[in-house]
């Protein structure tokens, strides 16, 4: 099954919902970063959430999640745009296998206590950032809390990644359900009842449920209309030119020292693992160009 997401609205206009199958996305991320199972689960949940939240921003805008915790994973970044492109990484992809008492991957313990930041890049380099403390470290609950606290929209967020015994990704995805201001008491009660029935979103995806079928389950008793459907993919936006500006920001002296020692300088993209290497001549040319541009200022 192809990875895609859908955005729907109930016909009574009381609930907005999104669901995604991100199995291939998370699998690509797992391979790019060689993440251990608990790191895969954490990164995969963050990537799935970023995809769902990315589809809620306007065309051309981007959104990202940054989770900073005191657990061994340290930091998770996931960012997505309106077009269904997402990328991300964890600071420590090699974190040891951690399971909880139920024998499940313990994402909360791997993340620890900390903070969730949500940023929105609305073009023109304007970044809007807000943060909430982590309430559980399970990511889904933390984003639920973010919606109620920062966006003042009651929401239910479920995210899941099923990792196979060989560390590969069996299933991944999730949903976000938002109650609109018109929601009645009956709607809220029915929705709560439906949500209580859903034990594991990743298992449902593993059973073959599509995003539509997932929402049919969550929205039992409601009719809904699909407003948008979009393919999603793990897609990095790094390139050689952007990497050059990173070199410049690191400073001429530091870069030249590395080149003198190693004969070249290598920059590895955090998001996709791509390595860009620059030889002495290219580094020299770059800083000469920067210098002449600075003189023009
Ligand atoms: Zn990259």
Boltz pocket constraint, residues with backbone or C-beta under 6 A from the ligand:
constraints:
  - pocket:
      binder: B
      contacts: [[A, 236], [A, 237], [A, 238], [A, 269], [A, 270], [A, 271], [A, 272], [A, 273], [A, 274]]
      max_distance: 6.0
